[in-house]
Amino acid sequence: MASDKQKAMNKVQKYAFTLTEAKLFLDSHPQCAEAISYYEKQVALYKEAVKEYEDCYSPLTAEAGVKDGKWLWATTPWPWERSEN
């Protein structure tokens, strides 16, 4: 069974995937209003998922590495170093 942390990461990855697919579609259909609307919705959902993950666990990018005046990006374990047990 996936932990809450893994579920949060899966949510981030799901929206990252949908953004990639939407961008590829928009490359060949740049005037499609429905696709643009879908893309914008996915961007909002992705940002929300990233924020939820970072608020609960750790930064996903260096840009989010400062929290409460501390540099967390290089001072917290990398994702593959973290134990879910």
One Martini backbone bead per residue (centre of mass of N, CA, C, O) as a GRO file, in nm:
protein
   85
    1MET     BB    1   0.097   0.036   0.022
    2ALA     BB    2   0.070   0.362  -0.010
    3SER     BB    3   0.180   0.638   0.093
    4ASP     BB    4   0.117   0.964   0.131
    5LYS     BB    5   0.372   1.052  -0.015
    6GLN     BB    6   0.331   0.878  -0.271
    7LYS     BB    7   0.057   0.996  -0.346
    8ALA     BB    8   0.160   1.284  -0.386
    9MET     BB    9   0.365   1.212  -0.609
   10ASN     BB   10   0.164   1.086  -0.807
   11LYS     BB   11   0.008   1.348  -0.853
   12VAL     BB   12   0.236   1.508  -0.975
   13GLN     BB   13   0.295   1.308  -1.209
   14LYS     BB   14   0.019   1.316  -1.342
   15TYR     BB   15   0.023   1.623  -1.414
   16ALA     BB   16   0.285   1.621  -1.574
   17PHE     BB   17   0.181   1.434  -1.794
   18THR     BB   18  -0.065   1.602  -1.888
   19LEU     BB   19   0.106   1.843  -1.977
   20THR     BB   20   0.270   1.706  -2.193
   21GLU     BB   21   0.032   1.614  -2.368
   22ALA     BB   22  -0.093   1.896  -2.411
   23LYS     BB   23   0.153   2.022  -2.550
   24LEU     BB   24   0.162   1.830  -2.790
   25PHE     BB   25  -0.118   1.901  -2.896
   26LEU     BB   26  -0.069   2.214  -2.923
   27ASP     BB   27   0.151   2.196  -3.143
   28SER     BB   28  -0.090   2.093  -3.359
   29HIS     BB   29  -0.333   2.281  -3.186
   30PRO     BB   30  -0.311   2.611  -3.117
   31GLN     BB   31  -0.645   2.689  -3.155
   32CYS     BB   32  -0.758   2.508  -2.927
   33ALA     BB   33  -0.966   2.592  -2.679
   34GLU     BB   34  -1.001   2.327  -2.524
   35ALA     BB   35  -0.696   2.271  -2.484
   36ILE     BB   36  -0.626   2.531  -2.338
   37SER     BB   37  -0.815   2.488  -2.101
   38TYR     BB   38  -0.697   2.220  -2.010
   39TYR     BB   39  -0.412   2.320  -1.959
   40GLU     BB   40  -0.479   2.532  -1.744
   41LYS     BB   41  -0.598   2.329  -1.544
   42GLN     BB   42  -0.341   2.152  -1.515
   43VAL     BB   43  -0.157   2.368  -1.405
   44ALA     BB   44  -0.316   2.418  -1.144
   45LEU     BB   45  -0.302   2.123  -1.040
   46TYR     BB   46   0.004   2.101  -1.035
   47LYS     BB   47   0.064   2.334  -0.840
   48GLU     BB   48  -0.102   2.217  -0.608
   49ALA     BB   49   0.053   1.947  -0.580
   50VAL     BB   50   0.329   2.069  -0.524
   51LYS     BB   51   0.255   2.231  -0.275
   52GLU     BB   52   0.159   1.997  -0.103
   53TYR     BB   53   0.422   1.843  -0.104
   54GLU     BB   54   0.616   2.069   0.000
   55ASP     BB   55   0.463   2.127   0.267
   56CYS     BB   56   0.503   1.817   0.376
   57TYR     BB   57   0.811   1.754   0.278
   58SER     BB   58   0.974   1.865  -0.002
   59PRO     BB   59   1.151   1.984  -0.237
   60LEU     BB   60   1.147   1.964  -0.607
   61THR     BB   61   1.308   2.233  -0.626
   62ALA     BB   62   1.532   2.482  -0.591
   63GLU     BB   63   1.320   2.717  -0.590
   64ALA     BB   64   1.189   2.563  -0.315
   65GLY     BB   65   1.447   2.559  -0.096
   66VAL     BB   66   1.302   2.785   0.074
   67LYS     BB   67   1.229   2.769   0.436
   68ASP     BB   68   1.222   2.959   0.696
   69GLY     BB   69   1.529   3.055   0.620
   70LYS     BB   70   1.599   2.775   0.474
   71TRP     BB   71   1.816   2.549   0.310
   72LEU     BB   72   1.679   2.245   0.163
   73TRP     BB   73   1.783   2.123  -0.102
   74ALA     BB   74   2.089   2.021   0.021
   75THR     BB   75   1.983   1.930   0.336
   76THR     BB   76   1.809   1.712   0.221
   77PRO     BB   77   1.704   1.435   0.120
   78TRP     BB   78   1.687   1.259  -0.139
   79PRO     BB   79   1.447   1.072  -0.274
   80TRP     BB   80   1.639   0.803  -0.273
   81GLU     BB   81   1.715   0.849   0.051
   82ARG     BB   82   1.433   0.799   0.135
   83SER     BB   83   1.232   0.656   0.378
   84GLU     BB   84   0.914   0.476   0.402
   85ASN     BB   85   0.960   0.313   0.689
   0.00000   0.00000   0.00000
